[in-house]
Every structure is written in structure tokens, then in C-alpha cells.
Amino acid sequence: MHWLERHWYGITPLTPLLYLPSLVFRVAVALRRALYRAGILPVAKLPVPVIVVGNISVGGTGKTPVVLWLVTFLREHGMQPGIVSRGYRGAGTVPQRVTSGSDPAISGDEAVMLAQRCGAPVWIGADRVAAARALLAAQPACNVIVSDDGLQQYRLARNIEIVVVDGARGLGNTHLLPAGPLREPPARLTSVDAIVVNISESARIGIQATAPAAFAMTLAGREFHNLLHPGHHVGPEHFAARRVHAFAGIGNPERFFGHLRRLGLSITPHPFPDHHAFTAADLALAGADCVVMTEKDAVKCRRFANENHWALPVAANVDPAFGELVLRKLGK
């Protein structure tokens, strides 16, 4: 976990020391956005609608499950969506397509997982505009782009902005980086089209006062997939009376660990930094009957997996009114 995170969700002695750098960051953020809104910095408009799914805070919020839900929803309503993402650490300067067999060390774990799960074309690149144009050139039938993250990438014109908020952690101490977890001020939520709040109803109620539209979302999943034998699926009862070690290299590992405990698993948790590059040594635990991990981590571990390694895919359950809003914004 980032060493600053423990200071981001409360007021600590470090907060006043980081407040001045936070103000400088706030000014830089506001100036950059103003330059785009004034047309001084150019904005690229694509020939198809663009939906951006992002967040204003650092760390995991449940954004990727929302992207998967949205892509499935759009396809069910007759559209042909494509996904663009920056990829892990920019994934190079040249746009590239990601497939289910792509190397996550090059393309990024989230992008590979999206390609495996959604069936829609996925393209990555440090320049999202170039990645989207490459996708459209390669897939002429695509008629809507979903940007995985990129809320702050204003060069890409967008038709719908969706922010995902972690209902358990909320907006932290509401300070911008580095004094808090925010990339943009809380007031940014008043300008987006929709807020999807993960898990906490109380947080949703608090945000609704300033948000145009807020919707509840929960994550569901109880079927574990074996990494060595992908067709082998088991339920939580498989792990009863077993020594289970749980791995999570995601933005908020505790969410995953809590999910496992609610399924009845007794676990020894092992949190890792987001996008951790797992090795066989990480998973070789003496005394462990089995290891369970997130689906995102599994894409990096399959090459050295054994029959005791399992992944738990999750899916978003979103308020149906959210889908209605998206269709309305798209003119459908």
C-alpha cells in the first residue's frame, strides 16, 4: 500500500505539511481544465460517441467492473462498443490492440482482463485519441467508444462522463494530492453525468446532494476458476476447512478480502501494490492448501499456476436507472 494512503483518509500530523503542495496541485489542475474549456488547448472529437468511466481519487473504486457492465449493456441494446485505455504505465507510444493472449507485462493486467471478459475490441496507448482512432480504423463497425479511466484526459472529447466512487472510503479527507487522495476537487462531481457508488448506501446519499445523478452498485461473485484448468469451477464450499491464502494486487485489497470473508472463507490475506508483477515465489507458500486471487491478478499468474491456484471473477450489479440514463444521453 502507498505509504501516504493512511494519511489520506483522515487528518494526521502530516496533512498540514502537505497542504501547500496540495494547493499548488489544485491550481495546476484548475488551470489545465480551464485551458481546455476555453479552447486554448485543442480537443479531439471522434466520429462516434465517447463514454468516459473514471474517478477523481487515487486507488481502486470498482471502475473496471463498471466498464465491463457498460460494454455488455451497450451490446445488449444493439451497439458495437470498443474500449480504449492508457494501459499500464502508458504501454508505449504506439497504439496497440490487446487480446486475451496479450502479455500483461506489456499491455497491462486490466486491459488483458477486459479483452478476456467482454468480447469487445480493446486498444491501449499513452495517447487515448490515437488509440481510439486506431480502434475505429481497425473495427469500422464500432459505433461507441468506452474509455477505461481518462476522466482527466480532456483532449479526448466525451459525450458522457461517469465517475465511480468507493462507497466505503468515499473521498477520503477531501484534499487533493499529495495531502489527500483526490486528483480533482470534490466540486468536479457536479459536472459529470453520473456517479456510480460502490457498496455504501450512506456514501451514496451524501454524494447525491451535489451530484446530477448517483446510482448504487455492488460487486457479486462466488464461483472460483482454477488457473491451471480454466474450465474447472467451484463454489465457496470447496475451501471449507482449508488453509487459504488470499492475494490481491489491486487498488483496494481489503475490498477483495472482505468479499472472501463474506463468502465464508477463512483466509490469510496478502495485500500487494496495485499492478504488482507476481512471481512464482510470491505464490509458493509453505503450508497453504490453496491460493485465491483477483481475476486481474490471475492474468499475470497463469504462466506459473498449479492446481491449487484459484481466481474469483466479480461482476457489477448496477441500478437499472443507470442504464436508462446512458441510453438517454446517447439518444437511444
Secondary structure as GFF3:
##gff-version 3
##sequence-region A 1 332
A	DSSP	alpha_helix	5	8	.	.	.	ID=ss1
A	DSSP	alpha_helix	14	37	.	.	.	ID=ss2
A	DSSP	beta_strand	50	54	.	.	.	ID=ss3
A	DSSP	alpha_helix	63	76	.	.	.	ID=ss4
A	DSSP	beta_strand	81	85	.	.	.	ID=ss5
A	DSSP	three_ten_helix	88	91	.	.	.	ID=ss6
A	DSSP	beta_strand	96	98	.	.	.	ID=ss7
A	DSSP	alpha_helix	104	107	.	.	.	ID=ss8
A	DSSP	alpha_helix	109	118	.	.	.	ID=ss9
A	DSSP	beta_strand	122	124	.	.	.	ID=ss10
A	DSSP	alpha_helix	128	138	.	.	.	ID=ss11
A	DSSP	beta_strand	144	148	.	.	.	ID=ss12
A	DSSP	beta_strand	160	166	.	.	.	ID=ss13
A	DSSP	three_ten_helix	186	191	.	.	.	ID=ss14
A	DSSP	beta_strand	194	198	.	.	.	ID=ss15
A	DSSP	alpha_helix	201	208	.	.	.	ID=ss16
A	DSSP	beta_strand	214	220	.	.	.	ID=ss17
A	DSSP	beta_strand	224	226	.	.	.	ID=ss18
A	DSSP	beta_strand	233	234	.	.	.	ID=ss19
A	DSSP	three_ten_helix	236	239	.	.	.	ID=ss20
A	DSSP	beta_strand	244	248	.	.	.	ID=ss21
A	DSSP	alpha_helix	253	262	.	.	.	ID=ss22
A	DSSP	beta_strand	267	271	.	.	.	ID=ss23
A	DSSP	alpha_helix	280	283	.	.	.	ID=ss24
A	DSSP	beta_strand	290	294	.	.	.	ID=ss25
A	DSSP	alpha_helix	295	301	.	.	.	ID=ss26
A	DSSP	three_ten_helix	302	304	.	.	.	ID=ss27
A	DSSP	beta_strand	309	312	.	.	.	ID=ss28
A	DSSP	beta_strand	315	318	.	.	.	ID=ss29
A	DSSP	alpha_helix	320	329	.	.	.	ID=ss30
###
